[in-house]
Amino acid sequence: MKLDKLVGDRFKDRPSECSVDSHALMVRGGYCKYVANGIFSSYMPLKRVTRKIEQIMREEMDAIDGQEVQFPVVMPASLWQESGRYESIGKELMRFSDRNDSPLVLGMTHEEAAVHLVKDYAQSYAKYPFMIYQIQTKFRDEARPRAGLIRVREFTMKDAYSFHTSQEDLEKYYDRCYEAYEKIYARCGVPEVIAVKSDSGMMGGSISHEFMLLTPIGEDSIAICTECDYRANVEAADNISDIERDAVSNELTMVHTPGKESIEEVCEFLNTQAVNSCKAVIYQRNADDKYIVLFIRGDLEANETKITNFLGCDIHPGVVTEESGLCAGFCGPVDIIKDAIVLFDSSLKGRNNLVCGANKTEYHYTGLDMDRDVQGADYHDFAKIQEGGICPKCKKKAIKVSRGIEVGNIFQLGTKYTTSMDMTYLDSDGKTKHPIMGCYGIGVGRLAAAICEAHHDDYGPIWPMAVAPWQVQLCAMRADDPEVKAFADNLYSELLNKGIEVIYDDRQVSAGVMFSDADLIGAPVRAIVSPRNLKENVVELTTRDKSLKTKVSTENIVEEIVKLVKEML
């Protein structure tokens, strides 16, 4: 490829709208162009990166007996009505009608389509197990797209669906997919991606893992134990409290706390710590605005995912009105109104001598004893795990909370979709059963952006060889010099004949412009032909990560480049 024919501009200044480095570098380097909120067009360099990522995915999916298929982007609403998700999923699902007023949806995920495809085929146990996968465009109407390609609305995804006749068989295949994902990330140049326990969310199922690239710009929080191999998304991590009861319980006493509404203000006023308090977090149910009051230890944060999963419904932060019967800023568990759903976090179980709201404006209680004053409370884990918290696996106080980008996920779906869509098979005894499903997804564009986020400097991406848009950038400095032009043209042809992917820059531009563009393109190997080098009968050979800078004789340059490329693959 000749660089002067490459569509897309490269420029020096960071765009003001780019909040993360990968987005800024891809815009500056002519990889993508903004079309609408969360929607981008791809130029050739990005398309070449994603095409290589897709090929790695295909090879690893084929290696575990996957069969590539293709589902439609547009599906009839009836498929999603069968599964129940047409009603249960919110505005993320794009719903519309065709000219005949038939309701349709844009696919944001394809479980329903997968079941529909194989439902008639897989009616006998002898057809199982099997896995189908696709690499397809999807649309999810995200409320807050961000960070360029990391969170978008339109995206390309590899999603796979496996079907089994037993949980044991699903678990064995799930492990194979887990290992295949590790191979995909290693081959793409990000072996530092880690797998963490996660929440299944709208996908359903009981067991799921997310694959995370740890980075400060990540939007997910990951709990990692520094003493064992425990890793989990904060949304799915169990929070454990080990604070014991005081030996003696004080009397429940109402105290005037004028103007002290936040837990921090109240604890400072009463000369105690937040860990010895009980705070109220108020939500409302989306369906009918019914109030939900969570009581939790004052120093902990509520985990909305855990609350949503426990209640089985969507919620939103509560707006406390005068008619609600709740006392905003002074809400407590003693004599709480009966017309609310009241939840108690496990961190309060057995605790005594706590500070809490008194359900009376400008008043709090001291001496709260949960066993004595809130009898019959049902405790569950509704809290986010904390930095320095107790590891659910090794039980040591060794939790570290880091940020990460989710670059893939796998789920054990069970029979959620095959039951709702009435997919059945006859087992060996002639009994009708529902097959068990697994689901395995990776966002292609997001993975490309994550690779760039993990491998870049101030000047541009440093692409791993396996996914680089081109393996070599050939720079002909002073292409107006006949000797330079002739040698560079010949070197370009010889490298192409050897199967090397080359982006050839023979423009008559300054060295600064040429090298700046080369940095933004990020080819792992750079060969520089110049009048000075040719006088010495050498070509300067460097790597984008600056680990190598050498001069190679003009006679051996082709062989050295081919060797270097193979070593870096």
N, C-alpha and C positions, 0 to 999 in steps of 0.2 A: 504494500500500500504506500503510495506517495502522500506525504503529509500535506502537500499543497492542494491535494484533491479531497482532503478530509473535511466533511461538512461539520460546522460547529466552531465557534470562536473560543479562544483561550485568552484569559486576561489576568491581570496582576492583583487587582484589589478584591478584598473579601466582600461579597454582597451583604448588605445590612440585614436582609431578611433571613440569613442562614444562622441558626443558633448552634449548630454542631459542626465540627471540622469536616466530617465526611460529606455533608451537604454542601458546604462552602467549596470544598475541593472539586466535587463533581460538577458544580455549576461553573466554577472557574475553568475547569479542564474540558468543558464541552462534552459532558457525559449525558446530561439530561436538561430538559427545559420545562419550566412550570407551565401548566395548562389551566388548572383550576385547583382549588383547595384540596390537597391530597391526591392530585392527579398530575402525572408527568409524562412527557414523551422522552424516549431514549434515543440518543445519538449512537453512532457506530461503536465507539469505545465501550460504552456500557453494555450494549447488546452483545459484544464479543465476550465480555466478562460473564454475563448471565448465561450465555449459551454454553460456556465451559462448565459453569456450576451445574447447569441442567444435565449436561452429559455425565458428570461425576455422579449425580443423583441417579440417573438412569442405570449406570453401570452397577451401583451398589444395590439398587432395588431389584435389578435383574438377577444379581448374585444371590438374593434370598427368595428366588422364585416368584418375583413380582411380574405381573403382566400389564403392560401399558395400555390404557384405554383413554377415551376422551368423553367427558360429560358435557352437556350443553351449558352455556353461560346463562341463558334464559330458560326458566323452568315454569311449568304450570303451578299455580298456587296449591292445587289439589295435592301435590306431592308433600308439600310442607304442612298442609292441613292434616294429612294422614299421620304424620309424626307428631303433630301437636305444636310444632315450633312456629307455624304461621301466626298463631295468636300469642305465644309465650315470648317471642323475641321482639324487642322494641324497634326503635327507628333505625337501628343498624341495618335491618333487612330492607332492601329497596323493593317496594311493591308498586305495580303499575298494571295497566290494562292495555290489551291490543285493540285493533280497530273493531273487533267483534265484542268488545267489552269483556273478554275473558281475562280473569285475574292472573297475573304472572309475577315472578320474582327474579331478581338478579342473584345468581349464586354467590353466596359469601362463604359457603362450605358445601360439601357435596355428599353427606351421608345418605340423604334421601335418594339422590340420583344413583348412588352405588347400590343401594338395596333394590331399587327399581330395575337396574341393569341385570342383576343376577338372580332375581326372585324366581323367575320361571325356570332358569337353568338348574339351580342348586336344590332340587327337591328330594334328593337321595343322599344319605350319609356318605355314600361312596364318592361323591363329588368333592368332599372336603378333605383337608383345608385348602384354601387358596387365597391369594392376595391380588388385588387390582390397584393400579395407581395411575395418576394423570399429572401432567404439568399444564396448568390451565389458568386463564385470567379469571379473577374474582372481583367482586365489588362489595365492600362493607362501608356503610355510610357512617364513618367514625365522626364522633362529635368534635374531637380535637386532634386532627392530623398534626404531626409535628416532626421535626428533625429530618426533613427531606424524605428519603426513601425508607426511613426506619418505621414511621407510622403513617400509612397512606390510606386512601379509600379504594383506589383501583390497584390491583397487584397481581403478580403471577406467583402461583404456589404449586409446589409438589405435594399432593395429598394422596395417601394410600389407605386402603381399607381391607382388612383381613377378616375371614369368616371361618368359624371353628365349631366343632360339635362338643367341645368340653372346655371348661375353664383351664384345665391343666395344659391343653394344647395351645390355648391362647397365650398363657403365660410363657410357654416355651418360645412361641413365635415373637412375643413381645420382647423377650431378651435378645432374639436375633436382630430385630429392628433397632433396639437400643445400641447394639454393637455396630450395626450398619451406619447409624447416625454418627457414632464416634469416628468411623472411617471417613465419612463424608466431610466432617469438619477438619479432620487431619489433612485430608487430600486438598481441601480448599485453602489450607494455610493458616487455620485457626485451631490448632490442637488444644489451646487453652480453654475452649468452650467446656463448661461443666454441666452435668445433668442435676436437676434439683426436683424434689417432690413438689407437686403443684396442685392447684384447685382445678377441677374439670370444667367449671363454669357451665356455659350453655351447651357444651358438648355432651355432658352427662358422663356416666361411668364412675367407677369407684377408685381406680388407680391411674395416675397420670404423672408424667414428668415433663418438665420444660428444660430445654438446652439453652444455657445462658452464657453470653460473652460478658465477662465482668469488665465494666468501664464506668467511670464517674458520670457519664452522660446518660446512662441507662435509666429507664423509667420504672423498672421493677426493683424491689428491694429483696435481697437474698440473704437468708440466715445460713451462716456457715460455721460449723464447729471447728475450732482450732485444735481440738484434742482427738476427734474421730472423723469419720467420713460423712457425717450428717450434713445434708444440704437441702434446703427447702425454700420455696418462695415464702416470703413473710405472710402472705395471705393464707398459706396452707400449713404453716409451722405451728405446732402445738406450743402454747405458752404454759409454763409450769411455775407455780408459786410455792415457795417453801417457808413462808413466814408463819411462825407458830403463834398460838394464842398466848396472851398474857396470863400469868397465873391467877390474877384477880381481876374481875370485871368491875368497872366503875358504874355508877348509876347513870341512866340516860337523863341528860340534863339539857334543857333548852337554853341557848345562849344568844344574846342580841349581837348581831354582826352587821351593823349598819353599812350599806354600800359595798359589802364584800360578796361579790357574786361568783367570781372564778375560784377554782380550787386553790390556785396559788395565793390569791388574796386572803382567802379564809384561813388557810394553814399558817400564813405569816401572822395574821391577826390573833390566832389562837395558839401561836408558838408551838406548832407541831409540823410534821412532815407529810407530804402528799401520800407517801406509802402507808400512812396510818389514817387514810380518809377513804370515804366511799362517795364517788361522784356519779351523777346521772348524765347519760348521753341520750338525747331524745331524737327519734326518727318518726316517720310516718309511712304507712303502707301505701304504695303507689295506687293500688286498685281502689281504695276507698278513703284514704287519708287517716285511717285509724292510727292512734298514737302508739308508739313502741318506746318503752323506757328501759334502757339498759343501765343497771348499776354495776360499777366496776371500780377496782382500786384506783385511787386518785392519780397515781403516777403512770398508769397504763393508758394506751390508746385502744379505742374500739376497732375491731376488725370487721368492716361491713360485709366482707365476703362470707365470713363465718356466720354472721347474723342472717344474711340472705339465704344461705344454705340451710340453716336450722329452721327458718320460718317457711322456706319454700316459696318466697315471693320477693318482688323487687321493693326496695325502700328508698327513701330520700330523707335528707336532714329535716327535722321537725321544725315547724313554725308554731310557736306556742302563742295561743290567743287567750283572751280573757275567758272565753267560753269553754276552753279545754279542761278546766279544772286543775291544770298543772301550774306550779309556781316556778316560773323560769328563774334560774339562778339559785333557787332554794329548794329544789326537788330532792326528796329523800325516800327511803324504802318503808319508813314507819307510817302507816295509815295513808299509803299512796292511793290515789283514786282507783276504783275498780274497773273503770271503762277504758283501761289501757292494757296493752300486752306488756307485761313486766318480765324482764329477763335479769338473771343474776350471773355474773361472771365467776368462774371458779376461784379467782384470786381472793374473793370475799368469804369463801367457805371456812367456817370455824373461827373467823377473825372476831376480835372484840376490841373495845376501847377505841373505836373509830369516830371520826368526825363526819357528819353527813347533813344534808339539808333537812329542815324541819317542816317542809311544805307550808311555810308561812313566811311572807315577805320579810327579809332582813333578820331571819332567825335560822340558826343551825343547832344540831344536837352534838353533844360530846358524849362519850361513853357508850356508843352503839355496840351492842353485842348481837351478832347475826343469829346465833342460836337462840338467844333469849327474846330478842325484839322483832325478829323476822322469821318466825317459825314456819316451817313448811316450804321454804324457798328451794327451788330446783336449780342447781348450779350446772353451768356448762362453760366451755372455753369459748369466749368471745373476744379475746384480747390479741393484740399484735405482740409477737415475741420481741424482746428488747436486746439492744447491745449489752453484752455481759450476762444475758439470761441463761437459764438452765437448758442444756442440750437435751432434747427428748430421747436421744439414743443412749448417750454415755452418762447422762445426768450430772455432768460437770458444768460449772458456770463459765462456759467458754464460747458463747455465741458471739460472732462478729456479723454485723449487718453491712452488706456491700450492695452497690448498684449494678444492674446488669441489663443487657439487651436480650430479649427472648429471640432466638434464631431458629427455634424448632420446638415441636411438642409431640408427645405420643400419649395415647389414651387407651385404657381398657374399657371399652364402651359397654360391654355386657350385651343384654338383649333389648336395650332401650328402643332402638329403631326397628329391629326385626319383629318385636312384639307389636309395637304401635302400627307398623305397616303390614302386619300379618304375613311375614315371610316365614315359611315352615319347611321342614324336611322330614322324611321318614327315617328313623334310626334302624339299627340292625334287628330290633325286636318288632318293627312295624309300628312304632309309636310316633305320633306327630310332636315335633319339638321346634323351638325357635333357635336358629344359629346364634352364636356369640360373636361379637365384632370387636376388632381393634381398629384404631385410627392413628395415622402418622403423618404429620405435616411439617413442611419447611417453606418459608417465604423466600423466593429467589432474590428479589430486589433487596429485601431487608438483609439477607445474608451478604450480598455484595456490599451494601453500605456498611455492615458490621465489619467486614474484612478491611475495608478502607479505614474505618474508625480505629481498628486495632493496628494497622500498618500504614503509617503516614508520618511525614514530618511537616515543617512549616511550608514546604515548597510544593508538596503534592503527594499522591498515593505512592506507596511502595508495594506494588502488587506481588503476591507470591507467584512463582512461575506458572503454577498449574492453572491459574485463573486470569493471568495478565492479559490485557487486550492484545498486546503483541509481546513476543519474547525478547526481541532486540529492537533498539532504536539506532538506526544508522544515521550519523550526522556528518554531512559533507560540508565542512567549513570552507568558505571561499569556492563555492561551486562554479564561479566564473573562471576559475583556474582550470584549463583543459586537462591537466594531469590529475588533479583531484577529482574532477567530474568523471573522467574515464575509469579511474580505479574504483571509485565509489559505485558507479553503475555496474561494473563487473562483479564487485563484492556482493552487491544486492542480488544480482542474478544467481550467483553461486550459492548464496545462503538459501534463496527460495528453492533452488534445485535440491538442496539438502533437506528440505522440509521445515526450515526454520521460518517462523512468523516474524516478518520484519516491517517496521514502519520507517520509511526512508525520507529523511528531511534534506532535500537538496535546494531549498529556497535560498535566495541571496539576501539573508538577513544577518543581523549582528549575532555574535556568539552568545550574548546575554539573552536575546529573544529565543534563539535556538535551544539553549540549555533550560531556560525557563519552561518552554513548551514540553521539552523532554521530561522534566520533573513532573509536570501535571499529567502527562500520559502515563508515566510510571512504569515503563518497560523495565524488567529486572536487569537487563544487560544493555550497555551503551557502547557502541563502537564509533570512534571519532577519527575521521579522515581529514587531514589538513595539510597545507603546503609544508609546514615545519616537520610534521611527522613523516611525510613521504620523503623528505630530504634525508631522514635517518632510516628510511626503509622500514618504518614501523607504523602500526595503528594503535591508538590509545584505547584500551579496553577497561571499562569501569562497570561497577554494579550500582544499581539505584540505591541500595542500602549502605553504600560507601564501604563495604567490607573488602572490596578489591579495587585496586587502581594499578594498572600495569601497562607496559608497552610490549606488543607482540610483533614479531617480524611479519612483513607483508606476505611472505611465503607461507607462513603457518597460521595466518589469522582465521581462515575458514575453519580449519580443524579445531583451533582453540575455542572459537565461538560455539561450535557444535558440541564440543566436550563440556563447556561451561553450562550450556543450556540443559544438557542431559543431567549434569550433576545437581542442578537446581530444581529439577522436576520432582 
